[in-house]
């Protein structure tokens, strides 16, 4: 008798879950898809929202809360002989899940030049790369400041190889395609979304997100090759 009652209870529970799924409001279903790399929302402020983060507004701390991972922060400082190049602060996420797939992600953070110089001078550890660029591990206080600063770009590195067919289906036709001068990659450009997708047959594919207003500056090197 007990087993019959238990079976009936489980059946009712399963039916309830099924009905709640098929009757879920559309906006709930949309929230489930917010994390997909092709779900890009243009906001009235001029920013874009992707991965539930607002490019140019959400902080690195927000991203860490979103992905449940502490990012590795590095300052890349150019050689003194190359003053044209600007320092770059990057935050690296090694193991996150996007749409159920393992991925890596790099986020850039821009700060005033005087603050970056001060961070370089206070660096906890400095290593020189083969190119002469200094790889700087920031002090704890400076790393905390970076975590509270807005993200200016997101570089998404999927674990799977993308295809032209998949890109067209998810992102639509690009406004323009430009071949990379230094590799076999072809850049699919979506200026209104602030998206540059580098599709390659020999290397990992890369999706880069910036604010649409900064897109022209991003692709300028591609067009001046």
Residue, then its C-alpha position, 0 to 999 in steps of 0.5 A: x500500500x505504501x509503495x502505491x501511495x509513494x508512486x502516485x505522489x512521485x507521479x503527481x510531482x513529475x506532472x507538476x514539474x512538466x506543466x510548470x515547464x511548458x507553461x513558463x512565461x516567455x520572459x522566464x525562458x528569455x532569462x534562461x538564455x541571457x548567458x548565451x554569447x549571441x544574446x546581446x542587448x543594446x541599451x538606451x545608454x549606448x552600452x550593451x549587455x551580454x553574459x548578464x554584464x553591461x560592457x563599460x558599466x559592470x565591474x570586474x567584481x560583478x563578473x566574479x559574482x556572475x561566474x563564481x570565479x576569482x579572476x587572475x589580474x595582470x598589468x601588461x606594461x610595454x617596453x620603454x622603447x615602444x612609447x606608442x603602445x599603451x599598458x593593458x590591465x587584463x583579468x583572466x577567467x580560466x574555467x567558466x561555463x557559458x551555455x553549459x560549455x566550459x570556456x575561458x574569458x579575458x576582460x580588459x579594464x581601463x584606468x587613468x594613465x597616472x594610476x596605471x604608472x603608480x600600479x606598475x611602480x607598486x607591482x608585487x612581482x614583475x616579469x619581462x616577456x620575450x617581447x620586452x613587455x613587463x608582466x606585472x602582478x599587482x599589489x593586493x590594494x591595487x588588485x582590489x581597486x581593479x575589481x571595483x572598476x568597470x569592464x571595457x571589453x570582454x574576450x570570450x574563448x569558447x572550448x569548441x570550434x565555431x562554424x560559419x553556419x553556426x555564426x550566421x544562425x546565432x549572430x546573423x550576417x555580419x556587416x563586414x568580413x575582414x581577413x586578418x593580416x597575421x593569421x588565417x582568421x577572418x573577422x566577422x564584424x557587427x558594429x551595432x553590437x560592438x562584436x568582432x568574431x575572429x573565425x580561424x581554421x588553425x587557431x581557437x576562435x575568439x569573440x570580442x565585445x566592446x561598447x559600440x561607440x568604441x568599435x571603430x577604434x577597435x577595428x582600425x588596425x584591421x583596416x590599416x593593414 
